[in-house]
Amino acid sequence: MCHNGVEYLINEQLDSIEKRWKDIDFQLTMNKNTKVMTISNWNDINKNFDTDNMEIQQLEISPFKAPFEKRISEWSKEDRK
């Protein structure tokens, strides 16, 4: 794959991650026994986080990351919070 094609894929990957997190809806439900609000879709959110975290780690070691280094770094910092 040519250099521009790889850069295009990296950009698409980062755009996809950003869109996914903008669209995430934390669904809260009241626990019947404890009366404490809990995140009912926690498993889905955690799965997305794990997947995106692995993708960011792969992008961090990509030889084609230079044009996207700032975006990758920002996501990497957010994942560590």
Residue pairs with C-beta under 8 A, 6 or more apart in sequence:
1 9
3 64
6 62
6 64
7 64
7 67
7 68
10 59
10 62
10 64
10 65
10 67
10 68
11 68
13 55
13 59
14 59
14 68
14 71
14 72
14 75
17 52
17 55
17 56
17 75
20 48
20 52
21 48
21 52
24 45
24 48
25 41
26 39
26 41
26 45
27 39
27 40
27 41
28 37
28 38
28 39
28 40
29 37
29 38
29 40
30 36
30 37
30 38
31 37
31 38
39 45
49 79
52 75
52 79
53 79
56 72
56 75
56 76
56 79
57 76
59 65
59 68
59 72
60 72
60 76
65 72
